[in-house]
């Protein structure tokens, strides 16, 4: 399984971006998806998750501003980011965790950079 994230860029504080992550094959019925980010000098952290059952969860720092969604027909997950802040600046990664099938594994995309200027 390969993941390719896109949609990063540079925006001013208060702006919006939508990240996309395309999977190389149909996995969303068996995968728990996650969006992570890693800022310079910091550990990678979970920003949003979307389980194969359709449940979503968010880090406290992004609740009310970020929204994860899935378009299974397009093999794509999205992260809509509104009200961006300078502290949201990071490389954002798409992750898929699959268990209980021959595809089982922990898959990462290469990341996309988001820069928010204040």
C-alpha positions as CSV (number, residue, x, y, z in Angstrom):
1,X,0.0,0.0,0.0
2,X,1.4,3.4,-1.0
3,X,0.1,6.7,0.3
4,X,0.6,10.1,-1.3
5,X,-0.3,13.3,0.5
6,X,-0.6,16.6,-1.1
7,X,-2.2,20.0,-0.6
8,X,0.4,21.6,1.7
9,X,1.6,25.1,1.1
10,X,2.1,28.5,2.7
11,X,-0.8,30.5,4.1
12,X,-1.3,33.4,6.5
13,X,-2.7,32.8,9.9
14,X,-6.5,32.4,9.8
15,X,-6.4,30.8,6.4
16,X,-7.4,27.4,5.2
17,X,-5.8,24.4,3.4
18,X,-7.2,21.0,2.5
19,X,-4.8,18.1,2.5
20,X,-5.4,15.0,0.4
21,X,-4.0,11.5,0.8
22,X,-4.5,9.0,-2.0
23,X,-4.0,5.3,-1.4
24,X,-2.7,3.1,-4.1
25,X,-5.5,0.6,-3.5
26,X,-8.9,0.3,-1.8
27,X,-8.1,0.1,1.9
28,X,-10.6,2.3,3.8
29,X,-12.9,-0.6,4.7
30,X,-10.1,-2.2,6.6
31,X,-7.8,0.7,7.5
32,X,-7.7,3.1,10.4
33,X,-6.5,6.3,8.9
34,X,-4.6,9.1,10.7
35,X,-3.1,12.4,10.0
36,X,0.1,13.2,11.9
37,X,2.4,16.2,11.9
38,X,5.9,16.9,12.9
39,X,7.2,20.4,13.6
40,X,10.9,21.2,13.6
41,X,12.5,19.9,16.7
42,X,9.4,18.2,17.9
43,X,8.1,14.7,17.9
44,X,5.5,13.5,15.5
45,X,2.0,13.8,16.9
46,X,-1.4,12.6,15.9
47,X,-3.7,15.3,14.6
48,X,-6.8,13.5,13.5
49,X,-7.9,9.9,13.1
50,X,-10.7,8.2,11.1
51,X,-11.4,4.6,11.8
52,X,-12.7,2.0,9.4
53,X,-16.0,2.2,11.4
54,X,-16.3,5.9,10.6
55,X,-15.3,7.3,14.0
56,X,-13.2,10.5,14.0
57,X,-11.1,12.0,16.7
58,X,-8.9,15.1,17.0
59,X,-6.1,16.4,19.0
60,X,-7.2,19.1,21.4
61,X,-5.1,21.7,19.7
62,X,-7.1,21.3,16.4
63,X,-10.6,20.5,17.6
64,X,-13.1,22.8,16.0
65,X,-10.7,23.8,13.3
66,X,-9.7,20.6,11.5
67,X,-12.0,18.0,9.9
68,X,-11.0,14.6,8.5
69,X,-13.1,12.9,5.9
70,X,-13.0,9.9,3.6
71,X,-14.0,9.5,0.0
72,X,-13.7,5.8,-0.5
73,X,-14.8,6.0,-4.1
74,X,-11.6,8.0,-4.8
75,X,-9.4,6.1,-2.4
76,X,-8.7,9.5,-0.7
77,X,-8.8,10.9,2.8
78,X,-8.9,14.6,3.4
79,X,-7.9,16.9,6.2
80,X,-9.7,20.3,6.0
81,X,-7.8,22.8,8.1
82,X,-9.4,26.1,8.9
83,X,-8.3,28.9,11.2
84,X,-4.7,28.0,10.7
85,X,-2.2,29.2,13.3
86,X,1.5,29.6,13.2
87,X,1.8,26.7,15.6
88,X,0.2,24.4,12.9
89,X,3.4,24.8,10.8
90,X,4.7,21.3,10.3
91,X,5.1,18.4,7.8
92,X,1.9,16.5,7.7
93,X,1.8,12.8,7.2
94,X,-0.9,10.4,6.2
95,X,-0.9,7.0,8.0
96,X,-2.9,3.8,7.5
97,X,-3.0,1.0,10.0
98,X,-4.4,-2.3,8.7
99,X,-4.9,-5.4,10.8
100,X,-6.5,-8.8,10.2
101,X,-5.9,-8.9,6.4
102,X,-3.0,-9.9,4.2
103,X,-2.4,-6.1,3.8
104,X,-1.8,-5.7,7.5
105,X,0.9,-3.2,8.3
106,X,1.5,0.4,9.3
107,X,1.9,2.6,6.2
108,X,3.1,6.2,5.8
109,X,3.1,8.7,3.0
110,X,6.1,11.0,2.4
111,X,4.5,14.1,4.0
112,X,3.5,17.5,2.8
113,X,4.7,20.8,4.3
114,X,2.3,23.3,5.8
115,X,3.7,26.7,6.7
116,X,1.5,29.3,8.4
117,X,2.8,32.8,8.8
118,X,1.6,35.1,11.5
